[in-house]
């Protein structure tokens, strides 16, 4: 055929293009392009015509016709749909404003989808008002299609989000968590208060230790001179008595400085293996002579205890201080018991128990503070338990106090045996 080609397909145009007409090849290609363009334009025109026909206000009766144009029914529908539409339009506005103000909301996208769904629902009610007078049912159907799609998307998103929503804690759970946080804050505050109190005790101890060290040197000079004057004599009973009183006062001050030095760990200790039961017996004998006949001093000693690494004089002074505190806690009559037992393979317990008035929790918390005392002015220095604590800790032991009002007090000293490990103190009520 050469440069010629027969056009065999011109549907729709049989008159212009006979089945066996022969035309140039290039003209045939142009012709086909034109045909395809015409077909596409026809298709688009058909779609536009369909949409126009679908949305056009045709000869359909408006909704008011179905209501027989009853004013009461019509305006009831108008009022109800108007209020519903206004509320539906206000809800998305508030949701979008919330999302703009709180960008930290975790499920903000869900609120946005819900807002769009509500907005589409509001449009359906606006068109319900319009169709009372204008039969724009095509537009109403289109808006309902959009609403259906928004509803489907929102439902699917909510279904996906449901496990996360269920995991959100309830108000009761949040309240329990908040209560736990409040308790933690209180515990932290108490710990900080205990830390400040410990720092205050450390500062007081350092100050008292420095004063006691210098004062002890001065007392050594005073006691030496008083002793020298007493040996030479004054020649008068009044003078001898005055010198004796001065010597007793200086010795009492010296004992006080030794307590201070022991509390601040500046008094040197001689830790050697000792029989704890022997020290307990000696302390009980000394205490029995001191407390008087109204109070019984009892012993409850275990047998075959291993020797402990202690300073015998400091331990005796500690037991004496505990015994004197027990005596002051007993009003009329009672019992002070000094006992021993093997608390652990490398730990021996020495306890001093009384049947006195005991201590409440507030007093127990401050029992170890230096210069704290519940006795009347002039009857106590407040260094008894502090000195015991300092001595016991310096010897590598630990101290525990068990007490409650009306049931008495038990102070337990846990001292390491020869080759044992050191411990810490503990208070319990």
C-alpha contacts under 8 A as a table, 3 or more apart, distances in Angstrom:
res1	aa1	res2	aa2	distance
1	X	4	X	5.36
1	X	5	X	6.54
2	X	5	X	7.92
3	X	24	X	6.15
3	X	25	X	5.90
4	X	22	X	6.46
4	X	23	X	5.89
4	X	24	X	4.80
4	X	25	X	5.46
5	X	22	X	5.80
5	X	23	X	5.96
5	X	24	X	6.27
5	X	25	X	5.59
5	X	28	X	7.55
6	X	19	X	7.95
6	X	20	X	6.04
6	X	21	X	5.81
6	X	22	X	4.61
6	X	23	X	6.40
7	X	10	X	7.47
7	X	17	X	7.51
7	X	19	X	6.65
7	X	20	X	6.76
7	X	21	X	6.33
7	X	22	X	6.70
7	X	23	X	7.28
7	X	28	X	6.85
8	X	19	X	5.23
8	X	20	X	6.66
9	X	19	X	7.25
10	X	13	X	5.48
10	X	14	X	6.38
10	X	17	X	6.40
11	X	14	X	6.49
13	X	16	X	5.59
13	X	17	X	6.26
14	X	17	X	5.34
14	X	18	X	5.81
14	X	19	X	7.50
15	X	18	X	6.23
17	X	21	X	6.73
18	X	21	X	5.38
23	X	27	X	6.78
23	X	28	X	6.59
24	X	27	X	5.38
24	X	28	X	6.35
25	X	28	X	5.11
25	X	29	X	6.64
26	X	29	X	5.31
26	X	30	X	6.49
27	X	30	X	5.22
27	X	31	X	6.10
28	X	31	X	4.99
28	X	32	X	6.33
29	X	32	X	5.19
29	X	33	X	6.37
30	X	33	X	5.20
30	X	34	X	6.21
31	X	34	X	5.13
31	X	35	X	6.22
32	X	35	X	4.94
32	X	36	X	6.25
33	X	36	X	5.20
33	X	37	X	6.18
34	X	37	X	5.12
34	X	38	X	6.15
35	X	38	X	5.10
35	X	39	X	6.23
36	X	39	X	5.00
36	X	40	X	6.24
37	X	40	X	5.15
37	X	41	X	6.13
38	X	41	X	5.08
38	X	42	X	6.03
39	X	42	X	4.96
39	X	43	X	6.21
40	X	43	X	4.99
40	X	44	X	6.18
41	X	44	X	5.14
41	X	45	X	5.87
42	X	45	X	4.96
42	X	46	X	6.04
43	X	46	X	5.00
43	X	47	X	6.35
44	X	47	X	5.11
44	X	48	X	6.16
45	X	48	X	5.13
45	X	49	X	5.91
46	X	49	X	4.99
46	X	50	X	6.04
47	X	50	X	4.97
47	X	51	X	6.17
48	X	51	X	5.12
48	X	52	X	5.92
49	X	52	X	5.00
49	X	53	X	5.90
50	X	53	X	4.97
50	X	54	X	5.91
51	X	54	X	4.82
51	X	55	X	5.97
52	X	55	X	5.27
52	X	56	X	5.54
53	X	56	X	5.14
54	X	138	X	5.48
55	X	136	X	6.94
55	X	137	X	7.37
55	X	138	X	4.40
55	X	139	X	5.72
56	X	136	X	7.19
56	X	138	X	7.07
57	X	60	X	7.44
57	X	134	X	7.57
57	X	135	X	5.97
57	X	136	X	5.57
57	X	137	X	7.81
57	X	138	X	7.96
58	X	135	X	7.46
60	X	135	X	6.08
61	X	65	X	6.25
61	X	66	X	7.98
61	X	135	X	6.14
62	X	65	X	5.61
62	X	66	X	7.46
62	X	131	X	5.73
62	X	132	X	5.50
62	X	133	X	5.36
62	X	134	X	5.45
62	X	135	X	4.43
63	X	66	X	5.34
63	X	67	X	6.80
63	X	131	X	5.68
63	X	132	X	4.42
63	X	133	X	6.72
63	X	134	X	7.90
63	X	135	X	7.02
64	X	67	X	4.96
64	X	68	X	6.34
64	X	69	X	5.20
64	X	70	X	7.86
64	X	74	X	6.73
64	X	131	X	7.65
64	X	132	X	4.51
64	X	133	X	6.02
65	X	68	X	4.96
65	X	69	X	5.71
65	X	132	X	7.78
66	X	69	X	7.52
67	X	70	X	5.94
67	X	73	X	6.91
67	X	74	X	7.16
69	X	73	X	7.89
69	X	74	X	6.82
70	X	73	X	5.46
70	X	74	X	6.08
71	X	74	X	5.07
71	X	75	X	5.89
72	X	75	X	5.53
72	X	76	X	6.00
73	X	76	X	5.13
73	X	77	X	6.23
74	X	77	X	5.25
74	X	78	X	6.22
74	X	132	X	7.42
75	X	78	X	4.77
75	X	79	X	5.94
76	X	79	X	5.22
76	X	80	X	6.08
77	X	80	X	5.25
77	X	81	X	5.94
77	X	129	X	7.35
78	X	81	X	5.31
78	X	82	X	5.89
78	X	129	X	5.61
79	X	82	X	5.12
79	X	83	X	6.19
80	X	83	X	5.31
80	X	84	X	6.17
81	X	84	X	5.06
81	X	85	X	5.91
81	X	125	X	5.24
81	X	126	X	6.79
81	X	128	X	7.22
81	X	129	X	6.78
82	X	85	X	5.11
82	X	86	X	6.06
82	X	125	X	7.15
82	X	126	X	6.88
82	X	129	X	7.74
83	X	86	X	5.10
83	X	87	X	6.23
84	X	87	X	5.20
84	X	88	X	6.03
84	X	122	X	6.99
84	X	125	X	7.17
85	X	88	X	4.91
85	X	89	X	6.03
85	X	121	X	7.69
85	X	122	X	4.34
85	X	123	X	6.92
85	X	125	X	5.74
85	X	126	X	6.42
86	X	89	X	5.16
86	X	90	X	6.14
86	X	122	X	7.32
87	X	90	X	5.04
87	X	91	X	6.20
87	X	122	X	7.90
88	X	91	X	5.45
88	X	92	X	7.13
88	X	118	X	5.62
88	X	119	X	5.98
88	X	121	X	6.92
88	X	122	X	4.99
89	X	92	X	5.96
89	X	93	X	6.68
89	X	118	X	7.27
89	X	119	X	5.60
89	X	122	X	6.08
90	X	93	X	5.13
90	X	94	X	6.22
91	X	94	X	5.23
91	X	95	X	6.17
91	X	115	X	6.91
91	X	118	X	7.33
92	X	95	X	4.89
92	X	96	X	5.96
92	X	112	X	7.79
92	X	114	X	7.85
92	X	115	X	4.29
92	X	116	X	6.83
92	X	118	X	6.69
92	X	119	X	6.43
93	X	96	X	5.26
93	X	97	X	6.10
93	X	115	X	7.82
94	X	97	X	5.01
94	X	98	X	6.08
95	X	98	X	5.02
95	X	99	X	6.26
95	X	111	X	6.69
95	X	112	X	7.16
95	X	115	X	6.55
96	X	99	X	5.05
96	X	100	X	6.15
96	X	112	X	6.79
96	X	115	X	7.54
97	X	100	X	5.02
97	X	101	X	6.21
98	X	101	X	5.15
98	X	102	X	5.86
99	X	102	X	5.07
99	X	103	X	5.59
99	X	105	X	7.25
99	X	108	X	6.39
100	X	103	X	6.00
102	X	105	X	5.99
103	X	108	X	7.67
105	X	108	X	5.50
107	X	110	X	5.48
107	X	111	X	6.86
108	X	111	X	5.12
108	X	112	X	6.30
109	X	112	X	4.97
109	X	113	X	6.26
110	X	113	X	5.16
110	X	114	X	6.17
110	X	154	X	7.59
110	X	157	X	7.14
110	X	158	X	7.37
111	X	114	X	5.02
111	X	115	X	6.05
112	X	115	X	5.00
112	X	116	X	6.38
113	X	116	X	5.21
113	X	117	X	6.32
113	X	150	X	7.63
113	X	153	X	7.90
113	X	154	X	5.98
114	X	117	X	5.06
114	X	118	X	6.23
114	X	154	X	6.21
115	X	118	X	5.14
115	X	119	X	6.13
116	X	119	X	4.96
116	X	120	X	6.28
116	X	150	X	7.06
117	X	120	X	5.22
117	X	121	X	6.33
117	X	147	X	6.38
117	X	150	X	5.16
117	X	151	X	5.93
117	X	154	X	7.24
118	X	121	X	4.98
118	X	122	X	6.27
119	X	122	X	5.10
119	X	123	X	6.54
120	X	123	X	5.12
120	X	124	X	6.62
120	X	143	X	7.12
120	X	144	X	7.90
120	X	146	X	7.03
120	X	147	X	5.14
120	X	150	X	7.64
121	X	124	X	5.27
121	X	125	X	6.83
121	X	147	X	6.20
122	X	125	X	5.34
122	X	126	X	6.53
123	X	126	X	5.02
123	X	127	X	6.32
123	X	143	X	7.03
124	X	127	X	5.21
124	X	128	X	6.17
124	X	140	X	6.62
124	X	143	X	6.32
124	X	144	X	6.52
125	X	128	X	4.82
125	X	129	X	6.54
126	X	129	X	5.28
126	X	130	X	6.52
127	X	130	X	4.77
127	X	131	X	6.01
127	X	136	X	7.92
127	X	139	X	7.85
127	X	140	X	5.86
128	X	131	X	5.35
128	X	132	X	6.70
128	X	140	X	7.57
129	X	132	X	5.52
129	X	133	X	7.86
130	X	133	X	6.00
130	X	134	X	5.80
130	X	135	X	7.79
130	X	136	X	7.42
131	X	134	X	4.67
131	X	135	X	4.98
131	X	136	X	5.77
131	X	137	X	6.89
132	X	135	X	7.31
136	X	139	X	5.60
136	X	140	X	6.43
137	X	140	X	4.86
137	X	141	X	6.01
138	X	141	X	5.08
138	X	142	X	6.19
139	X	142	X	4.99
139	X	143	X	6.20
140	X	143	X	5.20
140	X	144	X	6.19
141	X	144	X	4.98
141	X	145	X	6.20
142	X	145	X	5.07
142	X	146	X	6.43
143	X	146	X	5.08
143	X	147	X	6.11
144	X	147	X	4.84
144	X	148	X	5.98
145	X	148	X	5.01
145	X	149	X	6.26
146	X	149	X	5.15
146	X	150	X	6.19
147	X	150	X	5.05
147	X	151	X	5.99
148	X	151	X	4.98
148	X	152	X	6.12
149	X	152	X	5.10
149	X	153	X	6.18
150	X	153	X	5.19
150	X	154	X	6.04
151	X	154	X	5.13
151	X	155	X	6.04
152	X	155	X	5.14
152	X	156	X	6.18
153	X	156	X	5.22
153	X	157	X	6.15
154	X	157	X	5.14
154	X	158	X	6.02
155	X	158	X	5.05
155	X	159	X	6.09
156	X	159	X	5.05
156	X	160	X	6.29
157	X	160	X	5.10
157	X	161	X	6.09
158	X	161	X	4.88
158	X	162	X	5.89
159	X	162	X	5.21
160	X	163	X	7.24
161	X	164	X	5.51
161	X	165	X	6.31
162	X	165	X	5.01
162	X	166	X	6.15
163	X	166	X	5.11
163	X	167	X	6.30
164	X	167	X	5.06
164	X	168	X	6.66
165	X	168	X	5.38
166	X	169	X	7.95
169	X	172	X	8.00
169	X	173	X	5.77
169	X	174	X	6.32
170	X	173	X	5.17
170	X	174	X	6.23
171	X	174	X	5.00
171	X	175	X	6.04
172	X	175	X	5.01
172	X	176	X	6.28
173	X	176	X	5.07
173	X	177	X	6.23
174	X	177	X	5.03
174	X	178	X	6.05
175	X	178	X	5.00
175	X	179	X	6.04
176	X	179	X	5.01
176	X	180	X	6.18
177	X	180	X	5.04
177	X	181	X	6.19
178	X	181	X	4.95
178	X	182	X	6.11
179	X	182	X	4.98
179	X	183	X	6.21
180	X	183	X	5.08
180	X	184	X	6.15
181	X	184	X	4.93
181	X	185	X	6.13
182	X	185	X	5.02
182	X	186	X	6.23
183	X	186	X	5.01
183	X	187	X	6.09
184	X	187	X	4.99
184	X	188	X	6.04
185	X	188	X	5.03
185	X	189	X	6.09
186	X	189	X	4.96
186	X	190	X	6.14
187	X	190	X	5.04
187	X	191	X	6.09
188	X	191	X	4.95
188	X	192	X	6.09
189	X	192	X	5.06
189	X	193	X	6.13
190	X	193	X	4.96
190	X	194	X	6.12
191	X	194	X	5.01
191	X	195	X	6.13
192	X	195	X	4.94
192	X	196	X	6.17
193	X	196	X	5.08
193	X	197	X	6.08
194	X	197	X	4.93
194	X	198	X	6.01
195	X	198	X	4.98
195	X	199	X	6.14
196	X	199	X	5.04
196	X	200	X	6.08
197	X	200	X	4.95
197	X	201	X	6.11
198	X	201	X	5.04
198	X	202	X	6.14
199	X	202	X	4.99
199	X	203	X	6.17
200	X	203	X	5.08
200	X	204	X	6.07
201	X	204	X	5.03
201	X	205	X	5.89
201	X	369	X	6.66
201	X	370	X	7.12
202	X	205	X	5.01
202	X	206	X	6.16
203	X	206	X	5.18
203	X	207	X	6.20
204	X	207	X	5.09
204	X	208	X	5.92
204	X	370	X	7.76
205	X	208	X	5.04
205	X	209	X	5.86
205	X	260	X	7.75
205	X	263	X	7.00
205	X	264	X	5.34
205	X	370	X	7.73
206	X	209	X	5.05
206	X	210	X	6.24
206	X	264	X	6.38
207	X	210	X	5.28
207	X	211	X	6.28
208	X	211	X	5.13
208	X	212	X	5.85
208	X	260	X	6.39
208	X	261	X	7.88
208	X	264	X	7.63
209	X	212	X	5.03
209	X	213	X	6.01
209	X	260	X	5.94
209	X	261	X	5.39
209	X	263	X	7.90
209	X	264	X	5.60
209	X	266	X	7.01
210	X	213	X	5.23
210	X	214	X	6.48
211	X	214	X	5.39
211	X	215	X	5.92
212	X	215	X	4.92
212	X	216	X	5.77
212	X	257	X	4.93
212	X	258	X	7.65
212	X	260	X	6.28
212	X	261	X	6.50
213	X	216	X	5.20
213	X	217	X	6.59
213	X	257	X	7.29
213	X	261	X	7.11
214	X	217	X	5.28
214	X	218	X	6.57
215	X	218	X	5.07
215	X	219	X	6.12
215	X	257	X	7.30
216	X	219	X	4.97
216	X	220	X	6.19
216	X	254	X	6.22
216	X	257	X	6.18
216	X	258	X	8.00
217	X	220	X	5.15
217	X	221	X	6.73
218	X	221	X	5.28
218	X	222	X	6.34
219	X	222	X	4.88
219	X	223	X	5.85
219	X	250	X	6.42
219	X	253	X	7.61
219	X	254	X	6.51
220	X	223	X	5.28
220	X	224	X	6.04
221	X	224	X	5.19
221	X	225	X	6.28
222	X	225	X	5.32
222	X	226	X	6.12
222	X	250	X	7.25
223	X	226	X	5.10
223	X	227	X	5.99
223	X	247	X	6.31
223	X	250	X	6.22
223	X	251	X	7.33
224	X	227	X	5.19
224	X	228	X	6.20
225	X	228	X	4.99
225	X	229	X	6.14
226	X	229	X	5.03
226	X	230	X	6.05
226	X	243	X	6.54
226	X	246	X	7.39
226	X	247	X	6.25
227	X	230	X	5.02
227	X	231	X	6.27
227	X	247	X	7.30
228	X	231	X	5.24
228	X	232	X	6.46
229	X	232	X	5.25
229	X	233	X	5.99
229	X	234	X	7.54
229	X	243	X	7.61
230	X	233	X	4.97
230	X	234	X	7.47
230	X	240	X	6.91
230	X	243	X	6.41
230	X	244	X	7.59
233	X	240	X	6.76
234	X	237	X	7.99
234	X	239	X	5.66
234	X	240	X	6.28
235	X	239	X	7.27
235	X	240	X	7.67
236	X	239	X	5.28
236	X	240	X	6.36
237	X	240	X	5.07
237	X	241	X	6.11
238	X	241	X	5.12
238	X	242	X	6.13
239	X	242	X	5.08
239	X	243	X	6.15
240	X	243	X	5.15
240	X	244	X	6.12
241	X	244	X	4.98
241	X	245	X	6.13
242	X	245	X	5.13
242	X	246	X	6.10
243	X	246	X	5.05
243	X	247	X	6.12
244	X	247	X	5.06
244	X	248	X	6.24
245	X	248	X	5.12
245	X	249	X	6.18
246	X	249	X	5.14
246	X	250	X	6.15
247	X	250	X	5.11
247	X	251	X	6.11
248	X	251	X	5.11
248	X	252	X	6.08
249	X	252	X	5.05
249	X	253	X	6.17
250	X	253	X	5.01
250	X	254	X	6.10
251	X	254	X	4.87
251	X	255	X	6.26
252	X	255	X	5.13
252	X	256	X	6.33
253	X	256	X	4.99
253	X	257	X	6.29
254	X	257	X	5.12
254	X	258	X	6.24
255	X	258	X	5.00
255	X	259	X	6.31
256	X	259	X	5.10
256	X	260	X	6.35
257	X	260	X	4.94
257	X	261	X	6.08
258	X	261	X	5.03
258	X	262	X	6.04
258	X	267	X	6.86
259	X	262	X	5.05
259	X	263	X	6.14
259	X	383	X	7.19
259	X	384	X	7.98
259	X	387	X	5.38
260	X	263	X	5.07
260	X	264	X	6.26
260	X	383	X	7.55
260	X	387	X	6.83
261	X	264	X	5.13
261	X	265	X	5.91
261	X	266	X	4.91
261	X	267	X	4.93
262	X	265	X	4.94
262	X	266	X	6.02
262	X	267	X	4.95
262	X	268	X	7.97
262	X	387	X	6.07
262	X	390	X	5.71
262	X	391	X	5.69
263	X	266	X	7.73
263	X	386	X	6.10
263	X	387	X	4.82
263	X	388	X	7.61
263	X	389	X	7.06
263	X	390	X	4.09
263	X	391	X	6.51
264	X	267	X	7.77
264	X	390	X	6.68
265	X	268	X	7.52
265	X	390	X	6.58
265	X	391	X	7.59
265	X	394	X	6.51
269	X	311	X	5.94
269	X	314	X	7.80
269	X	394	X	7.93
269	X	395	X	7.68
270	X	310	X	7.24
270	X	311	X	5.06
271	X	309	X	5.31
271	X	310	X	4.53
271	X	311	X	4.70
271	X	312	X	7.95
271	X	395	X	6.90
272	X	308	X	7.51
272	X	309	X	4.85
272	X	310	X	5.56
272	X	311	X	6.39
273	X	307	X	5.35
273	X	308	X	5.02
273	X	309	X	4.46
273	X	310	X	6.46
273	X	417	X	7.85
273	X	418	X	6.28
274	X	279	X	7.96
274	X	307	X	5.11
274	X	308	X	5.40
274	X	309	X	6.41
274	X	310	X	6.64
274	X	312	X	7.11
275	X	278	X	5.40
275	X	279	X	6.61
275	X	305	X	7.80
275	X	306	X	7.45
275	X	307	X	5.05
275	X	308	X	6.71
276	X	279	X	5.16
276	X	280	X	6.14
276	X	305	X	7.68
276	X	307	X	6.65
276	X	308	X	6.70
276	X	340	X	7.85
277	X	280	X	4.92
277	X	281	X	6.13
277	X	301	X	6.53
277	X	302	X	7.93
277	X	305	X	7.96
277	X	340	X	7.16
278	X	281	X	5.16
278	X	282	X	6.24
279	X	282	X	5.17
279	X	283	X	6.12
279	X	312	X	6.87
279	X	315	X	7.66
279	X	316	X	6.42
280	X	283	X	5.12
280	X	284	X	6.06
280	X	316	X	7.51
280	X	319	X	7.77
280	X	338	X	6.87
280	X	339	X	7.74
281	X	284	X	5.02
281	X	285	X	6.21
281	X	299	X	7.60
282	X	285	X	5.21
282	X	286	X	6.32
282	X	316	X	7.69
283	X	286	X	5.15
283	X	287	X	5.97
283	X	316	X	5.67
283	X	319	X	6.44
283	X	320	X	6.26
284	X	287	X	4.97
284	X	288	X	5.90
284	X	297	X	6.64
284	X	298	X	7.66
284	X	299	X	7.52
284	X	338	X	7.17
285	X	288	X	5.13
285	X	289	X	6.54
286	X	289	X	5.41
286	X	290	X	6.49
286	X	320	X	7.74
287	X	290	X	4.96
287	X	291	X	6.10
287	X	297	X	7.48
287	X	320	X	6.32
287	X	323	X	6.63
287	X	324	X	7.64
288	X	291	X	5.71
288	X	292	X	6.75
288	X	296	X	7.43
288	X	297	X	5.86
289	X	292	X	6.29
291	X	294	X	7.71
291	X	295	X	6.41
291	X	324	X	7.29
291	X	327	X	6.36
292	X	295	X	6.26
293	X	296	X	7.02
294	X	332	X	7.05
294	X	333	X	5.13
294	X	334	X	7.18
295	X	327	X	7.45
295	X	333	X	5.33
295	X	334	X	5.13
295	X	335	X	5.57
295	X	336	X	7.19
296	X	334	X	6.42
296	X	335	X	4.73
296	X	336	X	6.17
297	X	335	X	5.92
297	X	336	X	4.87
297	X	337	X	5.85
297	X	338	X	7.66
298	X	335	X	7.08
298	X	336	X	6.13
298	X	337	X	4.64
298	X	338	X	6.31
299	X	337	X	5.61
299	X	338	X	5.02
299	X	339	X	5.70
300	X	337	X	6.97
300	X	338	X	6.16
300	X	339	X	4.27
300	X	340	X	6.51
301	X	338	X	7.69
301	X	339	X	4.99
301	X	340	X	4.80
301	X	341	X	6.78
302	X	305	X	6.81
302	X	339	X	7.59
302	X	340	X	5.59
302	X	341	X	5.15
302	X	342	X	7.62
305	X	341	X	7.37
305	X	342	X	6.60
305	X	348	X	7.58
306	X	348	X	8.00
306	X	417	X	6.44
306	X	418	X	7.64
307	X	417	X	5.82
307	X	418	X	6.18
308	X	348	X	7.53
308	X	415	X	6.65
308	X	416	X	5.83
308	X	417	X	3.96
308	X	418	X	5.22
309	X	395	X	7.46
309	X	415	X	7.56
309	X	416	X	6.40
309	X	417	X	5.80
309	X	418	X	5.42
310	X	315	X	7.03
310	X	395	X	5.89
310	X	415	X	7.62
311	X	314	X	5.41
311	X	315	X	6.10
311	X	395	X	7.22
312	X	315	X	5.17
312	X	316	X	6.09
313	X	316	X	5.11
313	X	317	X	6.16
314	X	317	X	5.04
314	X	318	X	6.10
314	X	391	X	6.52
315	X	318	X	4.92
315	X	319	X	6.18
315	X	391	X	7.43
315	X	392	X	7.55
316	X	319	X	5.16
316	X	320	X	6.09
317	X	320	X	4.98
317	X	321	X	6.10
317	X	388	X	7.96
318	X	321	X	5.14
318	X	322	X	6.25
318	X	387	X	7.27
318	X	388	X	4.87
318	X	391	X	7.34
318	X	392	X	7.98
319	X	322	X	5.07
319	X	323	X	6.05
319	X	352	X	7.45
319	X	388	X	7.99
320	X	323	X	4.95
320	X	324	X	6.12
321	X	324	X	5.15
321	X	325	X	6.22
321	X	384	X	5.69
321	X	385	X	7.31
321	X	388	X	7.31
322	X	325	X	5.12
322	X	326	X	6.16
322	X	352	X	6.78
322	X	384	X	7.43
322	X	385	X	7.25
322	X	388	X	7.82
322	X	411	X	7.75
323	X	326	X	4.95
323	X	327	X	6.16
323	X	336	X	7.12
323	X	352	X	6.98
324	X	327	X	4.94
324	X	328	X	6.31
325	X	328	X	5.19
325	X	329	X	6.33
325	X	384	X	7.75
326	X	329	X	5.07
326	X	330	X	6.58
326	X	336	X	6.86
326	X	353	X	7.52
326	X	354	X	5.66
326	X	356	X	6.86
326	X	409	X	7.74
327	X	330	X	5.41
327	X	336	X	7.61
327	X	354	X	7.91
327	X	356	X	7.89
328	X	331	X	7.27
329	X	354	X	7.99
329	X	356	X	4.82
329	X	357	X	5.71
329	X	358	X	7.07
330	X	333	X	6.31
330	X	334	X	6.26
330	X	354	X	7.68
330	X	355	X	6.69
330	X	356	X	4.17
330	X	357	X	6.43
331	X	356	X	6.96
331	X	357	X	7.74
334	X	354	X	7.38
334	X	355	X	5.73
334	X	356	X	7.05
335	X	354	X	5.76
335	X	355	X	5.87
336	X	352	X	6.92
336	X	353	X	5.69
336	X	354	X	4.57
336	X	355	X	7.01
337	X	351	X	7.76
337	X	352	X	5.65
337	X	353	X	5.14
337	X	354	X	6.40
338	X	350	X	7.21
338	X	351	X	5.68
338	X	352	X	4.69
338	X	353	X	6.63
339	X	350	X	5.74
339	X	351	X	5.24
339	X	352	X	6.64
340	X	348	X	7.12
340	X	349	X	5.45
340	X	350	X	4.58
340	X	351	X	6.36
341	X	348	X	5.96
341	X	349	X	5.33
341	X	350	X	6.90
342	X	345	X	7.06
342	X	347	X	6.33
342	X	348	X	4.64
342	X	349	X	6.09
343	X	347	X	5.57
343	X	348	X	5.37
343	X	349	X	5.68
343	X	414	X	7.78
344	X	347	X	4.78
344	X	348	X	6.80
346	X	416	X	5.84
346	X	417	X	5.17
346	X	418	X	7.69
346	X	419	X	7.32
346	X	420	X	4.76
346	X	421	X	7.20
347	X	414	X	6.13
347	X	415	X	5.68
347	X	416	X	4.70
347	X	417	X	5.69
347	X	420	X	6.78
348	X	414	X	5.53
348	X	415	X	5.34
348	X	416	X	6.37
348	X	417	X	6.75
349	X	412	X	6.41
349	X	413	X	5.56
349	X	414	X	4.50
349	X	415	X	6.44
350	X	412	X	5.69
350	X	413	X	5.01
350	X	414	X	6.37
350	X	415	X	7.74
351	X	410	X	6.62
351	X	411	X	5.49
351	X	412	X	4.27
351	X	413	X	6.07
352	X	410	X	5.71
352	X	411	X	5.34
352	X	412	X	6.60
353	X	408	X	7.39
353	X	409	X	5.76
353	X	410	X	4.18
353	X	411	X	6.38
354	X	408	X	5.49
354	X	409	X	5.65
354	X	410	X	6.53
355	X	358	X	7.91
355	X	407	X	6.47
355	X	408	X	4.52
355	X	409	X	7.03
356	X	406	X	7.02
356	X	407	X	6.86
356	X	408	X	4.48
356	X	409	X	6.97
357	X	405	X	5.82
357	X	406	X	4.69
357	X	407	X	6.37
357	X	408	X	5.29
357	X	409	X	7.85
358	X	403	X	5.57
358	X	404	X	5.22
358	X	405	X	4.51
358	X	406	X	5.54
358	X	407	X	5.84
358	X	408	X	4.14
358	X	409	X	5.18
359	X	363	X	5.94
359	X	364	X	6.09
359	X	403	X	5.90
359	X	404	X	5.35
359	X	405	X	5.12
359	X	408	X	7.68
359	X	409	X	7.35
360	X	363	X	5.47
360	X	364	X	6.14
360	X	403	X	7.59
360	X	404	X	5.76
360	X	405	X	5.54
360	X	429	X	7.81
361	X	364	X	4.96
361	X	365	X	6.19
361	X	404	X	7.66
361	X	429	X	6.58
362	X	365	X	5.37
362	X	366	X	6.84
363	X	366	X	5.37
363	X	367	X	5.93
364	X	367	X	4.97
364	X	368	X	8.00
364	X	403	X	7.98
364	X	427	X	7.54
364	X	429	X	7.34
365	X	368	X	7.50
365	X	427	X	7.78
366	X	369	X	5.38
366	X	372	X	7.03
367	X	372	X	6.90
367	X	373	X	7.80
367	X	385	X	7.01
368	X	372	X	7.76
368	X	385	X	5.86
368	X	386	X	5.28
368	X	389	X	7.32
369	X	372	X	5.61
369	X	382	X	7.89
369	X	386	X	6.36
370	X	382	X	5.90
370	X	383	X	5.35
370	X	386	X	5.52
371	X	381	X	5.88
371	X	382	X	3.84
371	X	383	X	5.46
372	X	381	X	7.75
372	X	382	X	4.60
372	X	383	X	7.37
373	X	380	X	6.67
373	X	381	X	7.00
373	X	382	X	4.56
375	X	379	X	6.10
375	X	380	X	5.99
376	X	379	X	5.58
376	X	380	X	7.14
377	X	380	X	6.93
378	X	381	X	7.58
380	X	383	X	7.99
381	X	384	X	7.39
382	X	385	X	7.49
382	X	386	X	7.60
383	X	386	X	4.96
383	X	387	X	5.68
384	X	387	X	5.27
384	X	388	X	6.33
385	X	388	X	4.90
385	X	389	X	5.98
386	X	389	X	5.05
386	X	390	X	6.08
387	X	390	X	5.06
387	X	391	X	6.08
388	X	391	X	5.21
388	X	392	X	6.00
389	X	392	X	5.28
389	X	393	X	5.97
389	X	398	X	7.94
389	X	399	X	6.82
389	X	425	X	7.96
390	X	393	X	5.32
390	X	394	X	5.97
391	X	394	X	5.07
391	X	395	X	6.22
392	X	395	X	5.12
392	X	396	X	6.47
392	X	397	X	5.21
392	X	398	X	6.30
392	X	399	X	7.22
392	X	413	X	7.37
392	X	415	X	7.67
393	X	396	X	5.05
393	X	397	X	5.16
393	X	398	X	5.95
393	X	399	X	7.95
393	X	423	X	7.73
393	X	424	X	7.07
393	X	425	X	7.69
394	X	397	X	7.39
395	X	415	X	7.67
396	X	415	X	6.90
396	X	416	X	6.78
396	X	421	X	7.40
396	X	422	X	4.34
396	X	423	X	6.06
396	X	424	X	7.99
397	X	413	X	6.92
397	X	414	X	5.36
397	X	415	X	4.50
397	X	416	X	6.13
397	X	422	X	5.53
397	X	423	X	5.03
397	X	424	X	6.51
397	X	425	X	7.74
398	X	413	X	5.91
398	X	414	X	5.27
398	X	415	X	6.87
398	X	422	X	7.67
398	X	423	X	5.00
398	X	424	X	4.38
398	X	425	X	4.23
398	X	426	X	7.30
399	X	411	X	7.18
399	X	412	X	5.76
399	X	413	X	4.82
399	X	414	X	6.39
399	X	424	X	6.91
399	X	425	X	4.23
399	X	426	X	5.87
399	X	427	X	7.72
400	X	411	X	5.82
400	X	412	X	5.11
400	X	413	X	6.66
400	X	425	X	5.82
400	X	426	X	4.69
400	X	427	X	5.19
400	X	428	X	6.94
401	X	409	X	7.20
401	X	410	X	5.90
401	X	411	X	4.62
401	X	412	X	6.35
401	X	426	X	7.02
401	X	427	X	5.04
401	X	428	X	5.72
401	X	429	X	7.16
402	X	409	X	5.84
402	X	410	X	5.20
402	X	411	X	6.44
402	X	427	X	7.02
402	X	428	X	5.28
402	X	429	X	5.09
403	X	407	X	7.02
403	X	408	X	6.01
403	X	409	X	4.43
403	X	410	X	6.35
403	X	428	X	7.30
403	X	429	X	4.96
404	X	407	X	5.77
404	X	408	X	6.58
404	X	409	X	7.06
404	X	429	X	5.90
405	X	408	X	6.90
414	X	423	X	7.73
415	X	422	X	7.84
416	X	419	X	7.46
416	X	420	X	4.84
416	X	421	X	5.93
416	X	422	X	6.27
416	X	423	X	7.99
417	X	420	X	4.91
417	X	421	X	7.94
